[in-house]
């Protein structure tokens, strides 16, 4: 398996965030961002009927992949 400079596998990070919003960030040891994304997804369900949740979910997958591949930043 190909790993990025972080030592994490980018596709694993993306799949984890696909299953649970923010899980890829936790895999990348980016705890603050992971918790913030999960909270944003839950709040999005409560206040926007899931519209904002879809955006946070997509952002979570892309960000997890980028951080694991060394192209993104950890909070």
C-alpha positions in Angstrom: 0.0 0.0 0.0 1.2 3.4 -0.9 1.5 5.8 2.0 2.0 9.6 1.9 4.6 11.6 3.9 2.4 11.3 6.9 2.8 7.5 7.0 -1.0 7.1 6.4 -2.7 5.6 3.4 -4.7 8.3 1.6 -7.5 6.0 0.3 -8.0 4.5 3.8 -8.5 8.0 5.2 -11.0 8.9 2.5 -13.0 5.7 3.0 -13.1 6.2 6.7 -14.5 9.7 6.2 -17.0 8.3 3.7 -18.3 5.9 6.4 -18.3 8.4 9.3 -17.7 12.1 8.8 -14.4 13.0 10.5 -13.2 9.5 10.9 -10.5 10.0 8.3 -9.2 13.0 10.2 -9.0 10.9 13.4 -7.0 8.3 11.4 -4.6 11.1 10.4 -4.3 12.2 14.0 -6.1 15.4 13.2 -8.4 15.3 16.2 -9.5 18.9 16.3 -10.6 18.8 12.7 -12.2 15.4 13.0 -14.3 16.4 16.0 -15.3 19.7 14.3 -16.4 17.9 11.1 -18.4 15.4 13.0 -20.1 18.1 15.1 -20.7 20.1 11.9 -22.4 17.1 10.3 -24.6 16.5 13.3 -25.6 20.1 13.5 -26.2 20.2 9.8 -28.7 17.4 10.2 -30.5 19.3 13.0 -30.6 22.7 11.5 -30.5 22.3 7.7 -32.2 18.9 7.2 -28.9 17.4 6.1 -28.0 19.9 3.4 -25.0 21.2 5.2 -24.1 17.7 6.3 -23.6 16.7 2.7 -21.1 19.5 2.2 -19.2 18.7 5.4 -19.2 15.0 4.5 -17.6 15.7 1.0 -15.1 18.1 2.6 -14.2 15.5 5.2 -13.4 12.9 2.5 -11.3 15.3 0.4 -9.5 16.7 3.3 -8.7 13.3 4.8 -7.2 12.2 1.5 -5.2 15.4 1.1 -3.8 15.4 4.6 -2.8 11.7 4.4 -1.0 12.3 1.1 0.9 15.3 2.5 -1.0 18.0 0.5 -3.2 19.2 3.4 -2.6 20.6 6.8 -3.4 19.3 10.3 -5.2 21.7 12.6 
